[in-house]
Amino acid sequence: MKKLIALLLSSVVLVACTAQLSATFVPLPDTERVAITALVVAALGWVFAYIATKFPWSTPFVSKYKMEISLAIAGAVVGVIENALPSAYPEVSVLFIQLALAVFAAVGLFGMLHKADVPGFKK
């Protein structure tokens, strides 16, 4: 009975806090949503590949549901980012996200050019 009361009380507190969080919602443009989704899906693809090499018995499950799991987590990540951005300056918040995505893109591009042995990008 104590566990049930604790569960109900915690759910009421979470619902009350959710109303506070939804007030600070900063909608991201679709291009940033797609870019964040692509980053999360790529990162989780790498994680699932690592899990499949370390635990071969998990390969059927991971290969069957990796896209669904990745997209669900990516949607949650986009929601968390939109709720975490300060709503006082939404333009600055979106510009910060765009800067972070540009840095990730530049690092990825330089990494690919280094792997391709392009002159000027070698160590």
Secondary structure, 3 states (H helix, E strand, C coil): CHHHHHHHHHHHHHHHHHHHHHCCCCCCCHHHHHHHHHHHHHHHHHHHHHHHHHCHHHHHHHHHHHHHHHHHHHHHHHHHHHHHCCCCCHHHHHHHHHHHHHHHHHHHHHHHHHHCCCCCCCC
